Amino acid sequence: LAAGLALAGYRVALADLDPAYWCAALPGRIGGQLAGSGRWQDGALQARADWALAGQLRRQPLKLDGRLQGDGGRWRLDGLDLRLGDNRIDGGGQWHERLDGRLRLALPRLDQLWPGLRGRLAGELALAGTPAAPQGRAQLAGAALGYGAQSLAQLQLDGSVDARQQGELRVAARGLRSAGRDFGRLALNAAGSLARHSAELSVDGEPLRLNLALAGGLDARRVWRGELQRGAFGVAGLDWQLRAPAAVERSASGRVDLGAHCWQSQQASLCAEAQRLLPEPQLRLRLRDLDLARLGGLLPEDLAIAGQLAGDLRLDLAAAGPSGELSLDAGSGALRLRQAAGGPWLEVPYRQFALSSRLRPQRVDSRLALSGPSLGSLELLASLDPRPASRPLSGSFRVDGLDLGLARPFVERLERLEGRIDGSGRLSGGLLAPVVDGHLRLRDGRLGGGDLPLAVDDLQLTLDIAGQQAQLDGSWRSGAQGRGSLDGSLGWAGEPQLDLRLHGSRLPLVVEPYAQLEADPDLRLSLRERRLLVGGQLAVPRGQIKVRELPAQAVK
């Protein structure tokens, strides 16, 4: 046994083997022959293996042939030929005092290989040199690549290692898309030896633009040391530049550390302490002096913020679960609102606008606070358990005189939205199915303009919320003599449900330039199974309709 271990020759015949037993995405029927032998003698392995398989996989014809034989330090692969549908991989080679190998890929139908995969790939790998100083070249080209919501219009890869052990790698990709976002082009260029090399990465698209330059080398202890020499990225309309190079180190055990560094964008700074990236990342970030007016591209066109944003992040992503703290504070400033498109801006000062969160493996506690002298106030306290799929939720909210006009930029085709909101309540249930117990009251509300044919004044509305349903009751004035009322219920347990009754008298409806009417509605609105039903009566006792022009065939 000490001298050697021998495996007698074997031959296995397969018939109707279904890989779906191990992987449901690979149904098929495979048969064929496997044969070989082996021997372990004086610390060296001698072995031979032959395979010839055929059948069907994912409803595509399958064929796999090849032979592997080795004796100590000499190994040879011959006749490797894998075909699945229209796709083929073939090649062979040897590993001895000299290396010699070639592998060819022709994959014009990636959709035949795996569910959701698409596109085509072609490439070739050539191997030469010696085991101590390998040489080679790899080329790969792809088009119309994709998997799920990710897609890539074109991919080109070219890499090589020469006799001096100097390598080059070039990767170019365009048409990068993920989840409906266009990331544009990507380019990666690297060159050098293991002991000293450099790389540049660029991404040019939306929502991200990125340019990084990295240089370093691997020492005899398999420790990589280098630095991030240059860096720039653009996101959300902000362009950031790396102030000074940052040290990077990867130990032989796989730990990756990034030295302290700062990014600058005009007067704003985003700084990081020295931190561990792998394993179990430990992140420490500090944001200062970000002008909130620069975030206008992320907001509706009729909303702007004037102020300075500061923030701190401490995040530890341990195996036991994440922990840390996040704080964002906009200090004191002003919300700028425009009630009508193209109209004047209204400035609403705020004294506090802050978000804080504490993260633990079993719980996330958050607080949002917004208040100002003419703005009113909003405070939201929420705790979330991130472990169960339902994300159990608990917390409370309180609203005191909050200006309803804050919502106007988010409501299309409405020029005027005014009023004050008061209320409080408690939160429970889950993040995707919240349960709310409390009440809200809208006072002195006004709606009008845009596509709304009815001017609503002195709107008084109460909402009593119990779990996943609410009772609504309200009234308003329209014009000199118009009166309206609204009552009913709505629910959000499962499919949304709605039952409302709308009653009014002498409500002035204006549809410019065609009609000026007075309406007396008595309507019922019901939403069930995503179907909206309207019933009741709509009387129009008086009004005026102007017909500007009639076609000739309408007049006799």
Helices and strands as residue ranges (DSSP letters): E 4-17, G 19-21, E 28-41, E 44-57, E 60-71, E 74-84, E 87-95, E 99-107, G 110-112, E 117-129, E 134-147, E 150-161, E 167-178, E 181-192, E 197-204, E 208-218, E 224-235, E 238-242, E 246-250, E 256-258, E 261-265, E 268-272, E 275-278, E 282-291, G 292-298, E 303-306, E 308-318, E 321-329, E 333-338, E 345-350, E 352-360, E 363-372, E 376-384, E 393-403, G 404-410, E 416-429, E 434-448, E 456-467, E 469-478, E 482-491, E 497-505, E 507-511, E 515-528, E 531-545, G 552-554
